Amino acid sequence: MSDRLLVLVRHGQSEWNLKNLFTGWKDPSLTELGVTEAVAAGRRLKGEGLSFDVAFTSALTRAQKTLDLALTEMGQNGIPVTKNLALNERDYGDLSGLNKDDARAKWGEDQVLIWRRSYDVPPPGGESLKDTLARALPYYVQEILPGVLRGERTLVVAHGNSLRALIMVLEKMTPEQILKRELATGAPVVYRLNADSTVASVKDLAG
């Protein structure tokens, strides 16, 4: 009986998270807290007795650094790591780099809320959550899921919105449900899958 283990981790706090800026595809690094969160994620996974055969991450520094720190904490730096922009955070377009309060002053609180919390309304020059799903889900189905089903213990370190795409499929959530799903930084979510790719169990290692 293979393990069919899939663990999702949102990167640790970034410098722009701390400054309340829209980040998207911009590439700030981790804060000291973010580094601590990444190390803690590795410690929690190790404490659960988990180990991995392969890992996937985005093309952005904050996710790659989180993965590296977690694997180092687990003593597992040698496993194959695949980096792909399909797992990047949602692109916030013209909002990228703006303070969220400044964006509200420019476009109005209601409009910014629509961009942040609607499923299919993108900000100017950017992506909606629906757009993010459209690139992240095929990558998951084609590149990540087959290995999990073969019994490759898989760790994915990415971003709040790209991971929501995977969670939406795994947990069979509606667009309305996934909008309400918050992912804590550096908190692993552990899935074990059935042979048909449905979820056999899920365990949140937050806190």
C-alpha distance (Angstrom), angle and dihedral (degrees) to the residues before:
residue distance angle dihedral
M1 . . .
S2 3.81 . .
D3 3.78 121.0 .
R4 3.85 98.8 -126.8
L5 3.79 90.1 -162.7
L6 3.82 121.4 178.2
V7 3.82 120.8 176.1
L8 3.81 122.9 -173.3
V9 3.81 122.1 -161.8
R10 3.80 128.0 -179.2
H11 3.81 111.4 -141.9
G12 3.78 120.1 -98.7
Q13 3.80 121.6 -95.5
S14 3.82 112.2 -59.2
E15 3.80 127.8 -149.2
W16 3.79 89.7 -106.0
N17 3.81 93.5 48.7
L18 3.80 85.8 58.0
K19 3.82 92.2 49.6
N20 3.84 92.3 47.9
L21 3.82 92.2 -118.6
F22 3.79 128.0 149.5
T23 3.79 102.4 -110.0
G24 3.80 111.6 177.3
W25 3.82 111.1 145.6
K26 3.80 93.5 -7.7
D27 3.78 111.3 112.8
P28 3.82 115.3 -132.8
S29 3.79 117.8 156.3
L30 3.80 130.1 -123.6
T31 3.78 125.0 -72.6
E32 3.79 120.4 -129.4
L33 3.81 86.7 -95.8
G34 3.82 89.4 50.5
V35 3.80 90.4 54.0
T36 3.81 89.7 49.4
E37 3.82 90.5 49.5
A38 3.81 91.8 50.4
V39 3.80 92.6 50.4
A40 3.82 89.7 46.3
A41 3.82 90.1 52.8
G42 3.80 89.7 55.8
R43 3.79 90.6 46.7
R44 3.82 92.1 51.3
L45 3.79 92.3 48.9
K46 3.80 91.3 48.1
G47 3.80 89.1 47.8
E48 3.81 88.7 56.1
G49 3.80 88.7 55.2
L50 3.81 91.7 -114.5
S51 3.78 126.3 150.9
F52 3.81 131.5 174.4
D53 3.79 140.7 -136.5
V54 3.82 98.3 -164.7
A55 3.80 139.8 9.0
F56 3.79 136.1 -156.7
T57 3.79 129.6 -160.8
S58 3.79 141.6 163.3
A59 3.80 130.3 -95.5
L60 3.82 90.4 -102.5
T61 3.81 126.8 100.8
R62 3.80 98.3 -130.9
A63 3.81 92.6 58.7
Q64 3.81 94.7 41.4
K65 3.80 92.0 49.3
T66 3.81 91.5 48.4
L67 3.81 90.4 51.7
D68 3.80 92.3 47.4
L69 3.81 93.4 49.7
A70 3.82 92.9 46.4
L71 3.82 92.9 49.0
T72 3.81 90.9 46.7
E73 3.80 90.2 52.8
M74 3.82 88.7 51.5
G75 3.82 93.6 45.5
Q76 3.81 89.9 -119.5
N77 3.80 105.3 117.9
G78 3.79 92.9 128.7
I79 3.81 98.8 70.7
P80 3.84 120.7 108.1
V81 3.83 112.7 -92.5
T82 3.82 122.6 -161.6
K83 3.83 118.9 -161.2
N84 3.79 119.7 -162.0
L85 3.80 134.7 164.0
A86 3.82 89.2 -136.7
L87 3.82 84.1 81.7
N88 3.82 94.2 49.5
E89 3.77 121.5 123.9
R90 3.78 118.6 -92.0
D91 3.82 110.6 -75.9
Y92 3.81 107.5 -116.2
G93 3.82 92.6 -165.8
D94 3.81 112.7 -165.4
L95 3.83 90.5 8.1
S96 3.83 92.7 61.5
G97 3.79 111.4 117.3
L98 3.81 94.0 11.1
N99 3.76 122.7 123.3
K100 3.80 107.8 -114.2
D101 3.81 91.3 -126.4
D102 3.83 90.7 51.7
A103 3.80 89.9 50.3
R104 3.80 90.1 53.0
A105 3.81 90.0 50.3
K106 3.82 91.0 51.2
W107 3.83 101.8 42.2
G108 3.79 103.4 16.8
E109 3.79 129.8 -101.8
D110 3.80 94.9 -94.7
Q111 3.81 94.0 52.8
V112 3.80 94.0 47.2
L113 3.81 89.7 48.3
I114 3.82 89.7 53.3
W115 3.80 91.0 51.8
R116 3.79 92.3 47.6
R117 3.78 100.2 40.9
S118 3.80 108.0 27.9
Y119 3.79 120.6 94.3
D120 3.80 101.1 -137.0
V121 3.84 109.4 18.3
P122 3.84 110.2 99.0
P123 3.80 124.1 -156.3
P124 3.83 114.8 -115.8
G125 3.80 109.1 -64.6
G126 3.80 92.4 -2.2
E127 3.79 145.3 89.9
S128 3.78 133.3 -86.6
L129 3.79 119.3 -139.9
K130 3.81 86.0 -101.9
D131 3.83 89.4 57.5
T132 3.80 90.7 49.3
L133 3.80 90.4 51.6
A134 3.80 89.8 49.9
R135 3.81 91.5 64.1
A136 3.81 101.3 30.6
L137 3.81 98.9 48.5
P138 3.83 98.5 55.4
Y139 3.80 89.0 48.8
Y140 3.80 90.5 51.8
V141 3.80 93.4 47.5
Q142 3.81 95.1 45.2
E143 3.80 104.1 33.8
I144 3.82 110.3 21.1
L145 3.81 109.4 28.7
P146 3.84 98.1 54.7
G147 3.81 90.6 58.6
V148 3.80 92.3 47.7
L149 3.80 90.0 52.2
R150 3.82 89.5 50.0
G151 3.80 88.1 57.7
E152 3.81 98.6 -99.6
R153 3.79 106.3 148.8
T154 3.80 101.7 -129.4
L155 3.81 133.4 -160.7
V156 3.82 120.0 -166.8
V157 3.82 118.8 -169.2
A158 3.79 112.7 -175.3
H159 3.82 142.1 117.4
G160 3.79 140.4 -53.7
N161 3.79 96.0 -100.9
S162 3.80 100.9 35.9
L163 3.81 89.7 49.6
R164 3.79 90.1 49.6
A165 3.80 86.5 61.4
L166 3.80 90.2 59.1
I167 3.81 93.2 42.3
M168 3.80 90.8 50.4
V169 3.81 89.7 60.5
L170 3.80 97.0 37.3
E171 3.80 94.5 50.0
K172 3.83 96.1 32.9
M173 3.81 92.5 -123.6
T174 3.79 127.3 172.3
P175 3.84 122.0 -125.2
E176 3.81 87.9 -102.2
Q177 3.81 92.9 51.2
I178 3.80 95.5 47.3
L179 3.81 91.7 52.4
K180 3.80 88.8 62.0
R181 3.80 94.6 48.4
E182 3.79 111.3 104.4
L183 3.79 122.4 -166.3
A184 3.79 118.8 -154.4
T185 3.80 116.7 -135.5
G186 3.79 113.3 -99.8
A187 3.81 94.3 4.6
P188 3.84 113.9 131.6
V189 3.80 120.3 -139.8
V190 3.81 111.0 -157.3
Y191 3.81 119.6 -151.9
R192 3.76 128.7 -177.1
L193 3.77 113.5 -164.7
N194 3.77 134.4 -149.6
A195 3.80 119.9 -127.0
D196 3.82 89.6 -96.9
S197 3.85 90.3 56.9
T198 3.81 94.6 -106.8
V199 3.81 118.5 129.8
A200 3.79 116.7 -91.1
S201 3.81 93.6 180.0
V202 3.78 141.2 -10.1
K203 3.80 128.8 -158.8
D204 3.81 125.3 -175.6
L205 3.80 112.8 -149.0
A206 3.81 95.6 -167.4
G207 3.77 119.9 138.6
